[in-house]
């Protein structure tokens, strides 16, 4: 089975598991977290390092913990609007080491014990599904379905994740897109580097305001009205990541659309508006996903 076929088969299995698990809720009988110290952190990733510019581009991962042990994790994608979700054959997975011990979880994701996966499809995306490390892989059988936060994030509790007590969570996010010819990935942080460290403390929360939440996305059209005009450079035939860097350098925001083309995968086919145009709009960069022809 090819890597692309295997990836699509895994998506189909996850889709079935998510549908079967809809409505599942965690049992609070074994709850061990009475309260927690509120804290919020935002972790940055290179917004131009997705494979060939074809993987969903992870820019930041916003994490917050409330006083009642509620945890929110919200990855933000740089190659689309803040409110835009995934498309078919895209997946975003958040891996969490819940006990701070790399030896007890998935060695490929620095000891993650839980994986929360959002799968793109035609229409509404499948909601976040909470998988558990079994020693051989992550199981999504009877996976709890979590509330969606932002485009690809989720809300849960420390008890639902099985966090045993005060510890430092290790958090990693991976995105992928299964194209015509291959599977393209982005990672935050990069493989082989330490996970994002998010300390959680059980116990009574001190008096004071809750942690600041990440800023809400601007209403549609507002950012375009306030954005400074830029002159779109000619980015045709450039590698997608190079094109997006060049656009950012002159103050143009951009989003990616994949199209079939005889150009090599990851090369820019065209942009809208085209090069030389003065605009305040987000520039749509059409990137080749290759051609199915031999």
C-alpha positions in Angstrom: 0.0 0.0 0.0 1.5 3.4 -1.0 2.0 6.1 1.6 -0.8 8.2 0.1 -3.2 5.2 0.0 -2.3 4.3 3.6 -2.9 7.9 4.8 -6.3 8.0 3.1 -7.2 4.6 4.6 -6.2 5.9 8.1 -8.5 9.0 7.5 -11.4 6.7 6.6 -10.9 4.7 9.8 -10.7 7.8 11.9 -13.8 9.2 10.3 -15.7 6.1 11.2 -14.4 6.1 14.8 -15.4 9.8 15.2 -18.9 9.2 13.9 -19.4 6.2 16.2 -18.1 8.1 19.2 -20.3 11.2 18.8 -22.0 12.2 22.0 -19.4 10.3 24.2 -18.6 12.2 27.4 -15.9 11.6 30.0 -16.9 10.0 33.3 -16.2 12.5 36.1 -16.3 9.8 38.8 -12.5 9.4 38.7 -11.8 13.2 38.7 -8.7 14.1 40.6 -8.2 17.8 39.7 -10.2 19.9 42.1 -8.9 23.2 40.8 -5.9 24.5 38.9 -3.7 27.6 38.6 -4.8 29.7 35.6 -2.1 30.2 33.0 -1.8 30.9 29.3 1.0 30.6 26.8 1.5 31.1 23.1 4.2 29.0 21.3 5.5 30.2 17.9 6.5 28.1 14.9 8.1 29.1 11.7 5.1 30.1 9.5 7.0 29.2 6.3 8.4 25.8 7.0 5.6 23.4 5.8 6.8 20.8 3.4 6.9 22.4 -0.1 4.3 24.9 1.2 1.6 22.1 0.7 1.0 21.1 4.3 -1.3 23.2 6.5 1.1 25.8 7.8 1.3 25.9 11.6 2.1 29.4 12.9 1.3 29.4 16.6 -0.1 27.1 19.3 -2.1 28.9 22.0 -2.6 27.0 25.2 -4.6 28.1 28.3 -5.6 26.5 31.6 -8.5 27.8 33.7 -9.2 27.6 37.4 -11.5 24.6 37.0 -8.9 22.4 35.3 -10.2 23.2 31.8 -7.6 23.1 29.1 -7.8 24.8 25.7 -5.3 24.2 22.9 -5.7 26.2 19.7 -3.2 25.8 16.8 -3.4 28.6 14.3 -2.7 28.1 10.6 -0.8 30.8 8.7 -1.9 29.8 5.1 -5.6 30.6 5.5 -8.0 32.8 7.3 -8.3 32.4 11.1 -11.8 31.1 10.7 -11.2 28.7 7.8 -11.0 25.1 8.7 -9.4 22.1 6.9 -10.2 20.7 3.5 -10.4 17.1 2.4 -7.3 15.0 3.0 -5.9 17.4 5.6 -5.3 16.4 9.2 -4.1 18.3 12.2 -3.0 16.3 15.3 -2.0 17.6 18.7 0.1 15.3 20.8 0.2 15.7 24.6 2.6 14.0 27.0 0.3 14.1 30.1 2.7 12.8 32.8 6.0 14.4 31.8 7.6 11.0 31.3 8.8 10.3 27.7 9.1 6.6 28.5 5.4 6.1 29.0 4.1 7.3 25.7 4.8 7.4 21.9 8.5 7.6 21.4 8.0 9.2 18.0 6.2 12.2 19.6 8.4 12.6 22.7 6.3 10.4 25.0 2.9 11.6 24.1 0.1 9.7 25.9 -2.8 11.4 24.1 -3.4 12.5 20.5 -6.3 14.9 19.5 -7.0 14.7 15.8 -9.1 17.0 13.5 -9.8 15.6 10.0 -10.8 17.7 7.1 -13.5 16.6 4.7 -15.9 18.1 2.2 -18.3 20.2 4.3 -17.8 20.6 8.0 -14.6 19.0 9.4 -14.8 16.0 11.7 -14.7 17.3 15.3 -11.6 16.7 17.5 -11.3 13.1 18.5 -9.3 12.1 21.6 -7.0 9.1 21.1 -5.0 7.1 23.6 -1.5 5.6 23.3 -1.7 1.8 23.5 2.0 0.9 23.4 1.8 0.2 19.7 -0.1 3.2 18.4 -2.8 5.7 19.1 -6.3 4.1 19.4 -9.4 6.2 18.4 -11.8 3.3 19.1 -14.7 4.8 21.1 -12.7 8.1 21.1 -14.4 11.0 23.0 -15.3 13.9 20.8 -14.1 17.2 22.1 -15.5 20.8 21.6 -13.8 22.6 18.7 -11.8 25.7 19.5 -11.0 27.9 16.5 -10.3 26.2 13.3 -8.4 23.1 14.5 -8.2 23.4 18.3 -10.1 21.8 21.1 -11.2 22.1 24.8 -10.9 19.4 27.4 -10.0 18.9 31.0 -7.0 17.6 32.8 -9.0 14.7 34.2 -10.2 13.7 30.7 -6.6 13.7 29.5 -5.6 11.6 32.6 -3.1 14.2 34.0 -2.2 12.7 37.4 -1.2 15.8 39.2 1.0 18.9 38.9 3.4 18.4 36.0 4.7 19.9 32.8 2.8 18.9 29.7 4.7 18.3 26.5 2.8 19.5 23.5 3.5 18.9 19.8 1.3 19.6 16.7 1.6 18.0 13.3 -0.3 18.7 10.2 -0.5 16.8 6.9 -2.1 16.8 3.5 -2.3 13.7 1.3 -1.8 14.9 -2.2 -1.7 13.2 -5.6 1.9 12.1 -5.3 2.9 12.1 -1.6 1.9 13.2 2.0 3.2 16.6 3.0 3.8 17.6 6.6 4.5 20.4 9.0 5.6 20.1 12.6 5.6 22.4 15.6 8.1 22.1 17.1 10.3 20.3 14.6 11.1 16.5 15.2 14.1 16.0 17.3 13.6 19.2 19.3 12.0 19.5 22.8 8.2 19.6 23.0 6.4 22.9 23.9 6.5 22.8 27.8 3.3 23.9 29.5 3.3 23.7 33.3 0.1 22.8 35.1 -0.4 23.2 38.8 -3.2 21.5 40.8 -4.7 23.3 43.7 -6.7 26.4 44.7 -6.5 29.2 42.2 -5.3 32.6 43.6 -7.6 35.6 43.6 -7.2 37.7 40.5 -8.2 38.0 36.9 -8.1 34.9 34.7 -5.3 34.5 32.1 -5.7 36.5 29.0 -7.3 34.6 26.2 -5.8 34.7 22.7 -7.2 37.6 20.6 -10.4 36.7 18.7 -10.2 36.8 14.9 -11.2 40.0 13.3 -14.7 40.2 11.8 -14.7 39.4 8.1 -13.7 42.4 6.0 -12.3 44.4 8.9 -8.7 43.4 8.6 -8.8 44.0 4.8 -10.1 47.5 5.4 -7.4 48.4 7.9 -4.5 46.6 6.2 -1.9 48.7 4.5 -1.8 48.4 0.7 1.0 46.4 -0.8 2.4 45.8 -4.3 2.1 42.1 -5.1 5.5 40.8 -6.4 5.6 38.3 -9.2 5.9 34.9 -7.5 5.1 32.6 -10.4 7.1 29.3 -10.5 8.8 30.1 -7.1 8.7 27.5 -4.3 5.6 28.2 -2.3 7.5 28.9 1.0 9.8 31.4 -0.8 6.7 33.0 -2.5 4.9 33.5 0.9 8.1 34.9 2.5 8.5 37.4 -0.4 4.8 38.4 0.0 5.2 38.9 3.7 8.4 40.9 3.2 6.4 43.6 1.3 3.5 43.6 3.7 1.1 41.3 1.7 -0.9 38.7 3.6 -1.5 35.4 1.7 -3.4 32.2 1.7 -2.8 29.0 -0.3 -5.0 27.2 -2.7 -3.7 23.9 -4.3 -4.4 23.2 -8.0 -3.4 20.5 -10.4 -0.6 21.6 -12.7 2.3 20.2 -14.7 4.6 22.3 -12.6 6.5 20.4 -9.8 4.5 20.1 -6.6 5.1 23.1 -4.4 5.7 25.6 -7.2 3.5 28.6 -7.6 1.2 28.5 -10.6 -0.3 32.0 -10.3 -1.4 34.6 -7.7 -4.6 36.7 -7.4 -4.1 39.6 -7.6 -1.3 39.1 -10.1 2.2 40.5 -9.7 2.5 44.3 -9.9 -1.0 44.9 -8.5 -1.5 47.3 -5.6 -3.9 45.8 -3.1 -5.2 45.5 0.4 -6.7 42.1 -0.2 -5.3 38.8 0.9 -3.3 37.4 -2.0 -4.4 34.0 -3.1 -1.4 31.9 -4.0 -2.2 28.9 -6.3 0.3 26.1 -5.6 0.9 23.1 -7.8 0.0 19.8 -6.3 1.4 18.0 -9.4 -0.4 16.1 -12.0 -1.8 12.6 -12.0 -0.5 12.0 -15.5 2.6 9.9 -15.8 
